[in-house]
Amino acid sequence: MTQATINNSPAVYSEGDDEDLAQGRQFVTFTVGQEVFAVEMLPVQEIIRVPEVIRVPLTPPALNGLANLRGNVLPIICLRTLFNMDTREADDSTRAIVLNLGQPLGFVVDRVASVIMVEEEQVEPVSNVQATINTTLLTGLLKQVGGHELVMILDFAALIRDSFSESSLLQRAAVASGLSALPDETDEEDSDELQLVSFTVDGQEYGMAIEDVQEIVQVPEHIVSVPKSASHVRGVMTLRQRLLPLVSLREMFYLPSQETDERSRILVVSLAGVSVGIILDSVNEVLRVPTSQVEPIPPMLARDQNMGELTGLCRLQNGKRLVSVISAERLFQHQAVQTVLTTTEKETSVNDEVLDQIDNDNDDDEEQLVVFRLGNEEFGVPIDSVQEIVRVPENLTHVPKAPSFVEGVMNLRGVVLPVIDQRRRFGLPSIENNDRQRIMVFVINDLRTGFIVDSVAEVLKIARTLIEPAPALSVEQQRLFGRVANLPKQKRMIQLVEPRQLLGEQELDALSSVA
């Protein structure tokens, strides 16, 4: 066994640091409290000092917050909290181990000890010790390494599944939010598995091979229509300075048309250097399906020309879940896709009408936000969603038997306005009233409602290229803060609030009686 001690530099490890460790099975060992753990080197991207984070309301307590790592949003998770240990402030030894578990995640540990290479006989399989210890969160044990009799190999994927079961923090979150966190390649040892990006159209679940999916993006507010195009051709958009034609899978499959919403996504499919955006109802997750569970299309369906894009059926969860596999190659042969490719090429080569229209749209390719603060964190809402901003009156009228989240009501130009403490709504500690506080007034489902915030900072225009889906950390957080504005040059991260989701249906019903 050889051992390489990790130093105290900000980034103490990156792939390829030590050629001597290129042979054998490698692990990173670290401590949390009095326990020593190990993680296999393969998913370790780097090891860094604990970065500054922004706190995210309505998320599990083990999530320290979101950090900006070289322009990318990185969730930071505290292992001490996950292990129910006493928390402590980070010191010179504290590190964050960045693992790629479908998306990059940073795990805070007390100290990183070393990078080691072990012989195979030093790795005790977890199956050998299941009868004596709880191995739910372990993949095995290392024997006689680094001066320790036994070192536990931690299963981080199982740890996340166990602790963030409602948040879908793994690949489901990355894909459903549209993050570009899809695996680059399929390992050779997984060649008997099919990796599918699963998505939903009209209540039916489909899947496409991950290698054919270039990326997943949100539906833009403005799609430029292509003149004289068929109903399935939605138009074109620009994606990083290139023209991307868009087609609707609903119309291609002769399903009822439906307006896109916040759950809709565009699957960018690429074949032979040509890309097309497929508009879907929603994207679910990345599935790893054994090829043995993929059945051929029944002959009767295979003869149906409308089903020609399907190449197989996956029966999951004992047949309760059926996923139809779509072939990208056959999809490109579909007349709808051929039409949009031909039409787009013709329109852009014969005249510049479409491109000029896109350029005009790009002049307004910004989002204007009202930025407010709660504690040290910044939040933003679209400026057109804010009815007005008023000072907090000295006394709010408290209504008997009003919902607990209602601070009181006020008279706003003859209208009774229910007022909610946004801190309480987000599960933050209360503060004393002060002159900087403001009431932001929104209209939610025709109900005018005021929310008290610590202060209103500014009205800010942000390029849409700087706005990205937020990591899915909890169900309520994803509903309220589905996006984040990442401003690395200003060292700012602004969580964008969806005003329509500030109140649920039951809360709206309760507020109606107050108003």
Backbone torsions as a table, in degrees:
resi	resn	phi	psi	omega
1	MET	NA	136.3	173.8
2	THR	-113.6	159.7	-176.1
3	GLN	-141.8	137.3	176.6
4	ALA	-123.7	114.8	-176.8
5	THR	-75.7	138.7	179.4
6	ILE	-85.9	137.4	-179.7
7	ASN	-90.5	-170.1	-173.4
8	ASN	-105.6	20.3	177.7
9	SER	-69.6	158.8	-176.9
10	PRO	-54.9	-42.6	176.2
11	ALA	-118.0	99.8	-168.5
12	VAL	-89.1	-10.4	178.5
13	TYR	-148.8	138.2	166.3
14	SER	-145.3	157.7	-172.7
15	GLU	-58.2	133.0	177.4
16	GLY	91.0	9.2	-178.6
17	ASP	-64.8	-36.1	-170.7
18	ASP	-134.1	106.3	-179.3
19	GLU	-64.5	-25.2	-179.8
20	ASP	-66.1	-19.9	-178.4
21	LEU	-96.4	11.6	-175.7
22	ALA	-74.8	-14.6	-179.1
23	GLN	-104.2	147.6	173.6
24	GLY	84.2	-172.2	-177.1
25	ARG	-99.1	122.4	-171.5
26	GLN	-111.3	146.4	179.2
27	PHE	-136.9	153.6	167.4
28	VAL	-104.8	127.7	177.2
29	THR	-104.1	146.6	-176.7
30	PHE	-154.7	164.4	-179.6
31	THR	-118.0	144.9	170.6
32	VAL	-134.5	111.5	-171.9
33	GLY	65.9	-129.8	179.5
34	GLN	-94.2	-0.3	-174.7
35	GLU	-96.6	147.7	177.2
36	VAL	-111.6	130.9	-179.1
37	PHE	-127.7	169.0	176.4
38	ALA	-139.6	153.5	172.4
39	VAL	-136.7	139.7	-179.9
40	GLU	-63.6	145.5	-173.1
41	MET	-66.1	-27.3	-170.0
42	LEU	-52.2	-50.0	-178.3
43	PRO	-82.3	-3.8	-176.9
44	VAL	-76.4	117.5	177.7
45	GLN	-86.1	-44.6	177.8
46	GLU	-168.7	170.2	177.5
47	ILE	-127.5	124.9	-171.6
48	ILE	-130.4	164.1	169.0
49	ARG	-67.3	154.8	-177.0
50	VAL	-66.2	119.3	-176.8
51	PRO	-82.6	166.2	172.1
52	GLU	-68.8	146.1	-177.0
53	VAL	-130.2	159.5	167.2
54	ILE	-103.7	137.2	-179.4
55	ARG	-77.3	142.7	179.9
56	VAL	-114.8	117.1	178.9
57	PRO	-64.3	159.5	172.8
58	LEU	61.6	33.5	178.7
59	THR	-121.9	162.5	179.1
60	PRO	-58.1	146.8	-176.1
61	PRO	-61.8	-23.8	-179.1
62	ALA	-72.0	-13.9	178.9
63	LEU	-84.8	110.8	177.2
64	ASN	-64.5	-35.6	-178.5
65	GLY	149.0	-163.2	-179.8
66	LEU	-111.3	135.8	178.6
67	ALA	-116.0	159.9	176.0
68	ASN	-104.6	109.9	-179.3
69	LEU	-111.6	99.7	-179.5
70	ARG	51.5	46.9	175.9
71	GLY	87.8	-5.0	-179.8
72	ASN	-108.8	143.6	179.1
73	VAL	-80.0	124.0	-175.2
74	LEU	-124.4	114.4	173.0
75	PRO	-66.9	136.9	179.1
76	ILE	-114.8	123.6	-173.5
77	ILE	-118.8	134.9	-177.8
78	CYS	-94.3	117.1	179.6
79	LEU	-69.0	-32.7	178.1
80	ARG	-58.5	-43.8	179.5
81	THR	-67.0	-41.3	178.6
82	LEU	-61.7	-33.1	-179.1
83	PHE	-91.4	9.2	179.5
84	ASN	59.5	34.7	175.5
85	MET	-95.7	162.8	175.6
86	ASP	-64.1	134.9	178.2
87	THR	-78.0	158.5	177.7
88	ARG	-149.8	157.2	179.6
89	GLU	-69.5	147.1	177.1
90	ALA	-67.4	141.6	176.9
91	ASP	-126.3	-165.6	-176.1
92	ASP	-64.9	-21.6	-178.6
93	SER	-91.2	-19.0	-175.4
94	THR	-66.2	137.6	179.9
95	ARG	-136.2	161.7	171.5
96	ALA	-116.8	121.5	176.8
97	ILE	-91.3	118.9	-178.2
98	VAL	-93.3	115.7	179.9
99	LEU	-113.3	147.0	173.3
100	ASN	-98.2	102.2	178.9
101	LEU	-114.3	53.0	-172.9
102	GLY	92.2	-31.7	167.9
103	GLN	-148.7	151.7	-179.3
104	PRO	-64.9	133.1	176.4
105	LEU	-133.6	139.1	177.9
106	GLY	-103.9	128.7	-178.9
107	PHE	-114.6	122.0	-177.8
108	VAL	-82.2	126.5	177.5
109	VAL	-124.3	159.6	-178.6
110	ASP	-68.4	-39.9	-177.7
111	ARG	-161.5	137.9	172.0
112	VAL	-95.0	125.2	-173.3
113	ALA	-87.6	-57.3	-172.4
114	SER	-164.9	165.4	167.0
115	VAL	-105.3	124.5	-174.5
116	ILE	-125.7	156.5	172.5
117	MET	-120.6	130.5	-174.9
118	VAL	-123.3	156.2	173.0
119	GLU	-78.0	155.5	-176.1
120	GLU	-62.1	-32.8	-178.0
121	GLU	-71.6	-12.6	177.0
122	GLN	-83.7	-7.9	-179.4
123	VAL	-97.5	113.9	179.3
124	GLU	-90.2	116.9	179.5
125	PRO	-60.2	147.9	-177.1
126	VAL	-65.1	-27.7	-179.1
127	SER	-64.6	-24.8	-178.1
128	ASN	-75.9	-17.0	-175.5
129	VAL	-120.8	6.2	-177.7
130	GLN	-61.1	-29.2	-177.0
131	ALA	-73.5	-20.0	-173.9
132	THR	-110.3	-27.6	-179.2
133	ILE	-135.4	161.5	176.7
134	ASN	-76.7	113.6	-174.9
135	THR	-109.0	21.1	-175.7
136	THR	-57.2	-39.5	-174.9
137	LEU	-105.5	16.2	-178.6
138	LEU	-118.9	150.6	172.2
139	THR	-107.8	-8.3	179.3
140	GLY	164.2	-172.6	179.3
141	LEU	-133.3	143.8	173.5
142	LEU	-100.4	134.0	-177.4
143	LYS	-106.2	132.7	172.9
144	GLN	56.5	59.1	177.6
145	VAL	-128.5	140.4	175.1
146	GLY	56.2	30.1	-179.2
147	GLY	80.4	9.7	179.5
148	HIS	-113.4	141.3	177.8
149	GLU	-64.8	-48.5	-178.8
150	LEU	-137.9	138.1	175.0
151	VAL	-126.4	127.3	-177.3
152	MET	-79.8	130.9	175.5
153	ILE	-89.4	112.9	-173.2
154	LEU	-82.7	135.4	176.4
155	ASP	-93.9	94.5	-174.9
156	PHE	-67.4	-34.6	178.6
157	ALA	-62.9	-43.2	177.5
158	ALA	-66.5	-36.4	178.9
159	LEU	-61.5	-43.4	179.2
160	ILE	-67.6	-43.1	179.1
161	ARG	-60.9	-38.3	-177.7
162	ASP	-72.9	-37.3	-172.4
163	SER	-96.6	-22.7	-177.9
164	PHE	-124.3	45.4	-173.1
165	SER	-61.4	-30.3	-177.8
166	GLU	-92.5	-8.2	-171.4
167	SER	-97.8	-15.1	-178.6
168	SER	52.0	51.5	-174.5
169	LEU	-73.4	-13.7	-178.1
170	LEU	-85.2	-147.4	-171.0
171	GLN	-61.7	-29.3	178.0
172	ARG	-56.0	-41.9	179.7
173	ALA	-67.6	-44.2	-177.6
174	ALA	-61.2	-43.4	-176.5
175	VAL	-76.7	-46.2	-177.1
176	ALA	-63.6	-28.6	179.0
177	SER	-85.3	-9.5	179.1
178	GLY	87.9	15.5	179.5
179	LEU	-72.7	148.2	176.6
180	SER	-85.5	68.6	-176.6
181	ALA	-123.5	29.4	-179.8
182	LEU	-77.7	143.4	179.5
183	PRO	-58.6	145.1	-178.3
184	ASP	-75.1	-41.1	-175.2
185	GLU	-142.9	162.9	173.6
186	THR	-98.6	128.7	-179.9
187	ASP	-62.2	148.9	179.6
188	GLU	-60.1	-35.3	-177.6
189	GLU	-69.5	-15.0	178.8
190	ASP	-101.0	20.2	-175.5
191	SER	-65.0	-18.6	178.0
192	ASP	-88.5	10.4	177.4
193	GLU	-116.2	151.4	175.4
194	LEU	-112.1	122.9	178.3
195	GLN	-96.3	120.7	-175.4
196	LEU	-123.4	137.2	166.2
197	VAL	-85.4	116.0	-176.4
198	SER	-96.3	144.1	-178.5
199	PHE	-149.1	166.3	-174.4
200	THR	-119.6	136.9	173.7
201	VAL	-136.8	118.6	178.7
202	ASP	53.9	41.0	176.2
203	GLY	82.4	-7.6	179.1
204	GLN	-100.8	140.0	-178.3
205	GLU	-96.4	134.2	178.2
206	TYR	-126.1	166.3	176.5
207	GLY	-143.4	149.8	176.8
208	MET	-134.5	142.5	-178.2
209	ALA	-56.1	134.3	-172.3
210	ILE	-64.0	-28.3	-179.2
211	GLU	-70.0	-17.3	178.2
212	ASP	-90.9	-9.2	-178.6
213	VAL	-95.5	116.7	-178.8
214	GLN	-77.1	-46.3	176.6
215	GLU	-168.4	175.6	179.2
216	ILE	-129.5	126.6	-176.6
217	VAL	-131.0	162.4	177.2
218	GLN	-77.0	157.0	177.4
219	VAL	-74.7	125.1	-178.8
220	PRO	-69.5	159.8	178.8
221	GLU	-66.0	-35.0	-176.8
222	HIS	-120.3	120.9	173.4
223	ILE	-112.8	127.7	-178.0
224	VAL	-80.6	122.3	-178.7
225	SER	-73.4	145.0	175.4
226	VAL	-98.6	122.6	-176.5
227	PRO	-57.5	143.2	173.8
228	LYS	57.5	35.0	-179.0
229	SER	-98.4	160.4	179.7
230	ALA	-71.3	167.3	-175.1
231	SER	-63.9	-30.1	-177.6
232	HIS	-77.0	-12.9	179.7
233	VAL	-89.3	108.4	-178.1
234	ARG	-78.9	-26.3	-178.9
235	GLY	136.0	-151.1	-179.4
236	VAL	-135.7	156.3	174.4
237	MET	-139.5	165.8	174.1
238	THR	-101.5	135.7	178.3
239	LEU	-131.3	103.9	-177.7
240	ARG	51.1	58.9	172.6
241	GLN	66.0	18.7	173.9
242	ARG	-130.3	153.5	-176.9
243	LEU	-84.6	127.7	-178.5
244	LEU	-121.6	112.9	175.2
245	PRO	-72.1	146.0	-176.0
246	LEU	-122.3	134.5	174.5
247	VAL	-129.0	152.6	179.3
248	SER	-97.8	124.8	179.3
249	LEU	-68.3	-27.7	177.0
250	ARG	-60.4	-50.4	-178.7
251	GLU	-67.5	-35.1	178.5
252	MET	-62.6	-34.3	-178.8
253	PHE	-95.9	12.9	177.1
254	TYR	57.4	40.5	177.6
255	LEU	-101.3	159.8	-179.5
256	PRO	-57.3	136.2	179.5
257	SER	-69.4	155.6	-177.7
258	GLN	-153.5	138.7	177.5
259	GLU	-67.8	144.7	177.1
260	THR	-72.9	152.8	176.7
261	ASP	-136.8	-165.3	-175.3
262	GLU	-67.0	-17.9	179.0
263	ARG	-88.8	-16.0	-177.7
264	SER	-65.2	147.5	179.2
265	ARG	-139.1	160.6	175.0
266	ILE	-112.0	120.9	176.3
267	LEU	-92.0	113.1	-179.6
268	VAL	-87.3	110.9	-176.5
269	VAL	-106.4	131.9	-176.7
270	SER	-123.6	136.2	178.5
271	LEU	-148.2	124.4	178.0
272	ALA	54.4	40.2	176.0
273	GLY	80.6	0.7	179.5
274	VAL	-109.5	135.0	-177.3
275	SER	-119.4	143.4	176.1
276	VAL	-135.6	141.9	175.8
277	GLY	-97.3	123.0	-179.4
278	ILE	-103.3	118.3	-178.9
279	ILE	-82.9	126.4	-175.5
280	LEU	-123.3	161.9	176.7
281	ASP	-68.5	-42.3	179.1
282	SER	-167.7	157.2	175.0
283	VAL	-110.4	136.6	-172.2
284	ASN	-99.1	-66.2	-171.9
285	GLU	-168.0	177.4	170.4
286	VAL	-99.6	122.0	-179.1
287	LEU	-100.7	139.5	170.7
288	ARG	-110.9	105.2	-172.6
289	VAL	-113.5	122.3	173.6
290	PRO	-56.9	138.2	-178.9
291	THR	-59.6	-23.3	179.2
292	SER	-66.7	-19.9	-179.7
293	GLN	-94.1	2.6	178.7
294	VAL	-99.0	117.8	-178.4
295	GLU	-104.1	150.3	176.8
296	PRO	-68.0	158.0	177.3
297	ILE	-64.8	132.4	176.3
298	PRO	-54.2	141.5	-175.5
299	PRO	-52.1	-38.4	-178.1
300	MET	-63.2	-40.5	178.7
301	LEU	-74.6	-35.2	-178.4
302	ALA	-62.2	-29.6	-179.6
303	ARG	-79.1	-13.8	179.6
304	ASP	-77.1	120.4	-177.2
305	GLN	-62.4	-29.7	179.9
306	ASN	-71.4	-12.1	-179.2
307	MET	-107.9	13.1	-173.6
308	GLY	-63.8	-21.4	-178.7
309	GLU	-78.9	-13.8	-176.8
310	LEU	-86.7	135.4	-179.3
311	THR	-117.4	-9.2	-179.0
312	GLY	-173.6	168.8	177.7
313	LEU	-128.4	132.8	177.1
314	CYS	-105.5	121.6	176.0
315	ARG	-99.4	108.1	-177.4
316	LEU	-112.6	162.7	178.8
317	GLN	51.4	51.5	178.7
318	ASN	56.9	38.3	176.4
319	GLY	86.5	-4.4	-179.2
320	LYS	-75.8	-19.1	-178.6
321	ARG	-124.2	121.2	-177.2
322	LEU	-115.5	122.5	180.0
323	VAL	-118.2	121.4	178.5
324	SER	-88.6	128.9	-176.7
325	VAL	-90.4	125.1	179.7
326	ILE	-102.6	133.4	177.2
327	SER	-88.5	125.1	177.7
328	ALA	-63.5	-38.0	-179.2
329	GLU	-62.2	-44.6	179.0
330	ARG	-70.6	-32.0	178.2
331	LEU	-62.6	-40.0	179.3
332	PHE	-68.8	-22.3	178.1
333	GLN	-81.9	-11.8	-179.1
334	HIS	-62.6	141.0	-177.3
335	GLN	-59.2	-34.1	180.0
336	ALA	-62.3	-43.9	179.9
337	VAL	-70.1	-42.6	178.1
338	GLN	-59.9	-38.5	-179.9
339	THR	-64.3	-46.1	-177.4
340	VAL	-68.1	-35.2	177.6
341	LEU	-66.5	-44.3	-179.5
342	THR	-67.0	-44.4	-178.3
343	THR	-64.5	-44.1	-179.7
344	THR	-62.7	-43.7	179.9
345	GLU	-63.0	-42.2	-179.1
346	LYS	-65.6	-45.6	-176.4
347	GLU	-64.9	-38.2	-176.6
348	THR	-81.2	-21.2	-179.9
349	SER	-90.5	-35.0	-177.1
350	VAL	-78.8	-41.2	178.8
351	ASN	-146.9	167.5	-174.3
352	ASP	-102.9	17.2	-175.3
353	GLU	-59.1	-46.1	-177.8
354	VAL	-66.0	-47.0	-178.4
355	LEU	-65.1	-36.6	178.1
356	ASP	-63.9	-39.1	179.1
357	GLN	-65.9	-39.5	177.5
358	ILE	-64.9	-41.6	178.7
359	ASP	-60.6	-38.9	178.1
360	ASN	-64.6	-39.3	177.1
361	ASP	-64.0	-37.2	-177.9
362	ASN	-67.5	-23.2	176.4
363	ASP	-62.8	-25.9	-179.8
364	ASP	-110.5	29.6	-175.8
365	ASP	-83.7	50.9	178.8
366	GLU	-134.1	159.5	176.0
367	GLU	-120.2	128.9	-178.7
368	GLN	-97.3	125.5	-172.5
369	LEU	-124.4	148.7	165.4
370	VAL	-96.8	120.7	-176.9
371	VAL	-99.8	127.1	176.5
372	PHE	-126.6	164.1	-176.4
373	ARG	-119.7	143.4	167.9
374	LEU	-131.4	110.3	-173.7
375	GLY	65.6	-131.9	-179.4
376	ASN	-92.7	-0.7	-174.4
377	GLU	-100.5	149.8	179.1
378	GLU	-108.1	139.1	177.5
379	PHE	-129.1	154.5	179.8
380	GLY	-134.7	147.7	174.1
381	VAL	-132.1	149.0	176.9
382	PRO	-57.3	137.1	-173.8
383	ILE	-62.8	-31.8	-177.7
384	ASP	-75.9	-7.1	177.3
385	SER	-88.5	-13.9	-177.0
386	VAL	-91.4	117.2	178.9
387	GLN	-71.8	-47.4	177.4
388	GLU	-167.9	169.3	178.4
389	ILE	-129.0	123.9	-175.9
390	VAL	-129.3	161.5	176.2
391	ARG	-72.5	155.1	175.9
392	VAL	-79.0	123.7	179.6
393	PRO	-66.2	159.7	-179.2
394	GLU	-60.3	-36.9	-179.0
395	ASN	-134.1	125.1	171.1
396	LEU	-94.3	143.7	178.2
397	THR	-81.2	120.4	-179.4
398	HIS	-87.2	127.1	-176.4
399	VAL	-95.6	125.3	178.5
400	PRO	-59.0	140.3	177.2
401	LYS	60.2	23.1	174.8
402	ALA	-74.2	156.4	177.3
403	PRO	-55.3	148.8	-175.3
404	SER	-61.5	-26.1	-176.6
405	PHE	-82.8	-5.5	-179.7
406	VAL	-89.9	120.9	179.0
407	GLU	-73.9	-32.9	-179.7
408	GLY	162.3	-166.0	176.4
409	VAL	-129.9	157.3	177.5
410	MET	-138.4	161.2	178.3
411	ASN	-95.7	111.4	-179.9
412	LEU	-112.6	94.1	-179.8
413	ARG	53.0	48.9	174.7
414	GLY	85.9	-1.1	179.8
415	VAL	-111.4	133.3	177.0
416	VAL	-76.1	119.4	-176.2
417	LEU	-111.7	112.4	172.2
418	PRO	-65.9	139.5	-177.8
419	VAL	-121.7	130.6	-177.2
420	ILE	-117.5	137.9	175.7
421	ASP	-80.5	111.7	-177.0
422	GLN	-64.3	-31.2	176.9
423	ARG	-61.4	-47.4	179.8
424	ARG	-63.4	-38.1	-179.9
425	ARG	-62.3	-35.8	-178.9
426	PHE	-93.3	6.8	177.9
427	GLY	72.0	28.7	179.5
428	LEU	-100.7	155.6	179.6
429	PRO	-64.9	149.0	180.0
430	SER	-74.9	157.9	174.9
431	ILE	-130.8	163.8	176.8
432	GLU	-71.7	149.0	178.3
433	ASN	-62.5	143.2	179.3
434	ASN	-148.9	171.2	-173.4
435	ASP	-71.1	-17.8	-177.0
436	ARG	-83.4	-16.9	-178.2
437	GLN	-65.7	148.0	178.3
438	ARG	-137.3	160.8	173.0
439	ILE	-109.1	119.4	175.6
440	MET	-95.9	126.2	-174.0
441	VAL	-102.6	124.0	177.1
442	PHE	-120.3	158.6	170.0
443	VAL	-111.5	112.2	-177.6
444	ILE	-116.0	114.8	-176.7
445	ASN	51.9	47.9	177.5
446	ASP	68.6	8.2	178.6
447	LEU	-108.2	117.7	179.3
448	ARG	-77.0	124.6	-174.6
449	THR	-138.1	141.2	177.7
450	GLY	-107.9	142.2	179.6
451	PHE	-124.5	125.3	179.5
452	ILE	-80.4	127.8	175.9
453	VAL	-122.5	161.0	-177.6
454	ASP	-64.4	-39.5	177.5
455	SER	-168.0	156.6	171.6
456	VAL	-103.2	120.6	-170.3
457	ALA	-85.8	-53.2	-173.0
458	GLU	-169.8	167.5	167.8
459	VAL	-104.7	124.9	-168.3
460	LEU	-129.9	135.0	171.4
461	LYS	-97.0	126.6	-177.4
462	ILE	-125.1	131.5	176.0
463	ALA	-62.0	137.1	-177.9
464	ARG	-64.1	-20.9	177.6
465	THR	-67.7	-18.0	179.6
466	LEU	-93.3	-0.3	-179.4
467	ILE	-105.2	127.6	-176.9
468	GLU	-136.8	159.4	176.6
469	PRO	-61.1	139.8	177.9
470	ALA	-80.6	147.3	174.1
471	PRO	-57.3	137.2	179.7
472	ALA	-77.5	108.0	-173.4
473	LEU	-109.6	-24.4	172.3
474	SER	-159.4	162.8	-177.1
475	VAL	-62.6	-48.2	-177.7
476	GLU	-69.3	-38.2	178.0
477	GLN	-61.6	-43.5	-178.0
478	GLN	-66.1	-32.2	178.7
479	ARG	-71.0	-39.1	-176.4
480	LEU	-88.0	-40.4	-175.7
481	PHE	-121.2	65.4	-176.4
482	GLY	-75.3	-12.9	-177.9
483	ARG	-133.6	160.7	177.5
484	VAL	-142.5	136.2	174.4
485	ALA	-92.4	114.6	-176.0
486	ASN	-101.9	111.3	-177.1
487	LEU	-116.3	78.1	-173.4
488	PRO	-63.5	-33.4	-179.2
489	LYS	-64.9	-33.9	178.6
490	GLN	-92.7	-0.8	-177.1
491	LYS	54.8	45.4	-180.0
492	ARG	-127.9	149.3	173.2
493	MET	-138.1	117.1	-175.3
494	ILE	-110.0	120.6	178.2
495	GLN	-81.7	125.7	-175.6
496	LEU	-93.1	125.6	-177.1
497	VAL	-94.1	136.0	173.2
498	GLU	-89.6	103.7	-173.4
499	PRO	-57.3	-34.8	-178.1
500	ARG	-64.6	-18.2	-177.8
501	GLN	-100.3	5.4	-178.7
502	LEU	-64.6	-27.5	179.9
503	LEU	-130.7	136.7	175.4
504	GLY	-82.9	173.9	-177.2
505	GLU	-61.0	-43.4	-179.7
506	GLN	-65.1	-38.2	178.6
507	GLU	-67.4	-37.9	177.3
508	LEU	-63.8	-40.9	177.7
509	ASP	-62.3	-42.1	179.9
510	ALA	-66.6	-37.4	-179.5
511	LEU	-69.5	-32.1	-179.1
512	SER	-58.8	-38.4	179.3
513	SER	-69.4	-33.9	178.6
514	VAL	-68.6	-44.2	-177.3
515	ALA	-70.9	NA	NA
